[in-house]
Amino acid sequence: MALKRGFRTRISGETDFPCISDGYPVKSSSWVAIRIYQSSHTNPVFVTVDKKPIYDKKSAEWCRKAVDQCWRMKKGQIAPNEIKAASEAYDHARKIYEGCSVNND
């Protein structure tokens, strides 16, 4: 879910990690991430508002595809004795995001 596309806070490229203090009012349960423009972003941080789950179809579909991409990139690096458990964990994540997508229809 794009809480606010284009919401930007500039930080310097110093070696110290700055505290990002710009606020953004989260009105509904969502996920947020910090993006380094044209480079990368953090893993999502899930924010719950009024104990309500996140049900955003577009976001859930994006996350579902991201799970597949992550699996494609990592499965070849997983130890043979851990592949079954890893596959099951990724399958579980897929089901969660598919459920979020369905529950938003």
C-alpha positions in Angstrom: 0.0 0.0 0.0 1.4 3.3 -0.9 0.6 5.3 2.1 1.8 8.5 0.5 3.7 8.1 -2.7 6.3 10.8 -3.0 6.4 11.5 0.8 10.1 12.4 1.0 12.6 13.2 3.7 16.1 14.0 2.6 18.9 12.8 4.7 22.6 13.4 4.1 25.0 10.6 3.0 26.9 10.7 6.2 28.2 7.5 7.8 26.0 7.9 10.9 22.4 6.6 10.6 20.1 9.6 11.1 16.9 9.5 13.0 14.0 10.1 10.6 11.6 12.3 12.5 9.2 13.4 9.8 5.8 12.0 10.7 3.1 10.6 8.6 -0.4 9.9 10.1 -1.3 6.3 9.4 -5.1 6.2 9.2 -5.6 2.5 8.6 -3.6 -0.7 9.1 -0.8 -0.7 6.6 2.8 -1.5 5.8 5.5 1.0 5.4 9.0 0.9 4.2 11.8 3.4 3.8 13.1 3.7 0.2 16.5 4.8 -0.9 15.6 6.4 -4.3 16.6 4.3 -7.3 18.4 1.8 -5.1 16.6 -0.2 -2.5 14.2 -0.2 0.4 13.8 -1.7 3.8 11.6 -4.7 4.5 8.1 -3.7 5.3 7.1 -2.7 8.8 3.5 -3.6 9.6 1.4 -1.0 11.4 -1.9 -1.9 13.0 -4.5 0.7 13.6 -7.5 0.0 15.9 -6.5 -3.8 15.9 -7.8 -4.1 12.3 -5.9 -6.2 9.8 -4.4 -5.0 6.6 -6.7 -5.6 3.6 -5.5 -3.8 0.6 -5.9 -5.8 -2.6 -3.2 -3.9 -4.6 -0.7 -4.1 -1.8 -1.4 -7.8 -1.2 -1.0 -8.6 -4.9 2.3 -6.7 -5.0 3.6 -8.5 -1.8 2.5 -11.9 -3.2 4.6 -11.3 -6.4 7.5 -10.1 -4.2 7.4 -13.4 -2.3 7.8 -15.3 -5.6 10.6 -13.0 -6.7 12.4 -13.5 -3.4 12.0 -17.3 -3.6 13.4 -17.3 -7.1 16.5 -15.4 -6.0 17.1 -17.3 -2.7 16.1 -20.9 -3.3 19.4 -21.8 -4.9 21.3 -20.6 -1.9 19.3 -22.6 0.7 21.0 -25.6 2.3 19.4 -28.9 1.1 18.5 -29.9 4.6 16.6 -26.6 5.0 14.8 -26.3 1.6 11.6 -28.1 2.7 11.1 -25.8 5.7 12.0 -22.7 3.6 9.5 -23.8 0.9 6.8 -24.3 3.4 7.5 -20.8 4.9 7.3 -19.2 1.5 4.0 -21.1 0.7 2.6 -19.8 4.0 3.5 -16.2 3.1 1.8 -16.7 -0.3 -1.4 -17.9 1.3 -1.4 -15.0 3.7 -1.1 -12.4 0.9 -3.7 -14.3 -1.2 -6.1 -14.1 1.7 -5.6 -10.4 2.1 -6.3 -9.9 -1.6 -9.5 -12.0 -1.4 -10.8 -10.4 1.8 -10.6 -7.0 0.1 -13.0 -7.8 -2.8 
